Amino acid sequence: MGIRIRVADFVQTLIAAIAVGSLYALVALGYTLVYGVLKFINFAHSDIFVLGTWTSLTAAVVITNKMGIEPEHAPWWVAMCVFLLAIAMCATFGYCIERFAYRPLRGAPRLNVLITAIGVSLLLQNVGQLPGKTVAESGGSPAATIPFGAIPRNMPALIEDRVLNETSVAEGTMAGGSKRGTVKLDQNLTIEAERQYRIEYVKPPAADAPAGAQSSIETLNVVVAEPGTIAAGEEISTQPRRNAKDVEGTKYRVLRSPLVPIRLIDVLIVTGSIGLMIGLQILVFKTKLGRAMRAVSHSVETASLMGINTNAVISFTFVLGSALAAAAAFLYPLKYPLVNQTAHGIWVLLGLKAFVAAVVGGIGNVRGAVLGGFLIALIEFFGSRYVSTELRDVYVFGLLILVLLLRPSGLLGSTAREKV
Amino acid sequence: MSALLEVKDLVVKYGAIEALHGISLTVNQGEIVSLIGSNGAGKTTTLRAISGIRRAASGSIVFNGADISRQAAHAIVRSGLVQSPEGRGVFPNMTVAENLDLGAFIRNDHAEIAKDLERALGLFPRLRERMGQMAGTLSGGEQQMLAMARAMLTKPRLLLLDEPSLGLAPQIVQTIFKIIREINASGTTILLVEQNARMALQVSHRAYVLETGKIVNQGDAKELASSDVVRKAYLGH
């Protein structure tokens, strides 16, 4: 492999790690915020995240179904609606869990609350995959149910992923006379090594289409083995195969894949998450409410002596943590569309990783959770890319053990408060 | 003089153990009243019960005409009863300025807050130099000053002070007590809890003596200071 390819590969791994790391960070923030005010681990937090993914999926299916449109053609506000619904759902559950499961145990020993948290987690996991009432159908079979049922489903592609930095290398009108599965261009095309090429062409509406039907843009992937030049008029094999007369005379452009593809979904995930994290940072460190949260985090009693309604602050913290998990839960299936049933081990592992991120960064520390999220993803992605994929979870928990041995309070965690 | 705070037959329990066996005390508008007693007598417990942090098992706490014994701690603060907690009750991971801001948490009258902040910093000029510093890095005396200044910013009608002299050098203790007088002179009623009985009795109008959860003596501060029992037990001569 050439050095350019190696660098490109490295950068691609980095991008994937940053995208997934920002999702870990969003979930880790929920663990850390709750730990900050109540000093206990809310084990039901990862289930709030799972609830968010299923709420997004169900809402997306129901809305597109009711509107009778393909998800890829859904207007932007459908995605916005789905996002807000996921946040509302998770925030409501977060609030209720605190209010009805944890608050009655406020004065109880820490262990009781911990066991309750595990109980709530199991309850959510198992109720979530009960056979549910059908809320949307497709082709006669249920497409979405509430509860969500025991079979995995695919998240509709509300936001269609695409590579943002392709280069257009040729534009023109398709030449005629090809056989099925091939096209002819009206100009020479230079094929470089290690790149993919695709041809976009404007497909006019079918002859029997109703009036007002619009032309659509179709993609053909160029199948070439060797770099070199393809002369104008030479046949080019493409996938999928199209009839020659369908493409003849259409406007086309040839797009070359970049060495490092930058995908829309990744950009969305990273900018969205970082935006939320900056917002949270401002909320916690610059506003009156944030000051109240930090006061409660230090001492519930002293905070109440300032006139702070500590129960309200604790409720708000749960709502905030759950909303951040919901944001991550909306973004996650856009990247990884297969949404597994609520009690699936993959969710438990994901929740654990986010929890590890919070601990590695220093539980209770907002900046630590963000740092931990990115760190966990980096070690996971680079480890599995360059060492061994099978060990990808081992790196994460190995890092946890290392941090706990060397800096038990986490990378940014304060050392044990000295008693004077 | 009208009673601002009236505690009647207050009983507080920690689990099965009764910490206060039915104490009664009154603080009148404009007074400094002190509650003195040795370590473990129940002084801090009394303040915690009045502030609503520790629920009373029985008895009543009437502040400004309303029973507050069932009210939430934050609601009590909003009604004008403010406690400056013992010694290190500041937020160590926040700056002095942020701590003072939290004192004014329940208020929205920004112009008045700015005035009160000036007044508090006038009484505790040391804090002005330390505004950007983390409260945890202050000396014990400075932390105590911060706790008091913060409580003043809450604009209390009744200020509860828990052991303001605890662990402080004698000179600073003098300063603190001078300021307690000044706060009182500007119209704030004060209930003071102290182990340092000599200083407490000097600044107070009246005092109560607490011993193992019971009021054993009460009266005019000057008279108590000269009574044999109190002198032997708390003043050491």
Interface residues (C-beta under 8 A of the other chain):
Chain A: K288 R291 A292 R294 A295 H298 S299 E301 T302 S304 L305 M306 G307 I308 N309 T310 N311 S414 R417 V420
Chain B: S51 G52 I53 A72 A73 H74 V77 R78 V82 Q83 P85 R88 G89 F91 P92 N93 M94 E98 D101 L102 G103 F105 I106 R150 T154
